[in-house]
Amino acid sequence: MSRSQFKGSLIEVRHSVIAATGLAELYEEAHPEHAKAVEQFCDSLQNSCRELGDVIYPNNQQVG
């Protein structure tokens, strides 16, 4: 399946964000010299997911 054929739900996207954040945090433990960059990555990823939820469900403040 190509990327253009995949249309994930917001829940699937959120699960992917959680997984990516978890992997980044594991990386941070192994490479503490990159802690600031990892924290910025995780914050940016979570903010983007929250913004996506706001676009898809503009009246639901709990999404994201």
Secondary structure, DSSP 8 states (H G I E B T S, - for coil): --GGG----HHHHHHHHHHHHHHHHHHHHH-GGGHHHHHHHHHHHHHHHHHHHHHHSTT-TT--
